[in-house]
Every structure is written in structure tokens, then in C-alpha cells.
Amino acid sequence: MSDDKPAIPYDLARRAVIPFGKYKGQTLDMISTHVDGSPDLEGLKYLDWLVGEYKWFKEHCSDLYDHVVAFLEDSAVKADLEEALA
């Protein structure tokens, strides 16, 4: 995230909605969590990949990019993502 913007709170970030692709219309929370509450490792990998597409994603969806980065920085989400990438 750029230094000139305030940090996005996790509770706000998790409610951001993806407007395109496989997860269109779903919140970050929905993408990263199964209905039973367990981590959705494929969804977490997708969010990590999306952030990895930095140039395109930041250029076309800068606000959403900031929300996804804030979401992935949460300690519990980070731990689940590490498991997904292992």
C-alpha cells in the first residue's frame, strides 16, 4: 500500500468484493473460507496470485488491490496462506 493512504482495517478489507473472474461477486472472506469455517486454500492462493499480478491489478483496481493486501496481512490469514503455499 502506498504511504499516503491510511491503512485499511481488516474488518473492512474482508468485505471487499471481487468484481471479475471465477470469484466475481464474492467477498475476500467468502473466497478464503469454506462454509464450515475452515480455510479455503485454493481461494487464498488465488488472492495471493492476484496480488502477484501487481502491475495490472494495481493499475486497474487500485482500491481493491489495497483491500486484498490489507486482508492478506492479517496474522490468521497469513498463517492460512502459508499453509496453502506449502
C-alpha positions, -999 to +999 in steps of 0.1 A: +000+000+000+012+035-006+023+056+023-001+084+016-032+063+023-044+053+057-042+016+065-074-004+057-088-022+087-091-060+084-129-059+091-134-035+061-109-054+038-126-087+043-159-074+030-144-061-003-160-078-033-141-092-063-159-078-095-144-102-120-134-137-128-140-170-110-148-153-077-169-125-092-194-111-066-177-128-036-161-110-007-125-117+003-138-135+034-160-158+012-131-166-011-108-175+017-132-195+039-153-227+033-189-227+045-178-248+076-153-220+086-122-239+075-096-221+053-102-223+015-066-229+005-074-225-033-092-192-026-062-179-006-038-190-034-060-170-059-058-139-037-020-143-034-017-147-072-039-117-078-016-095-057+013-110-076-002-096-108+008-062-092+012-041-123-021-050-139-041-053-107-028-021-091-033-002-123-069-013-129-082-019-094-060+001-070-086+004-042-094-033-044-056-041-045-052-022-012-080-041+003-066-075-007-031-066+006-046-055+039-067-087+041-036-109+034-016-090+061-039-103+089-020-127+111-046-155+108-049-151+071-011-151+067-009-184+086-036-200+064-018-186+032+015-201+044-002-235+047-018-231+013+016-223-003+035-251+015 
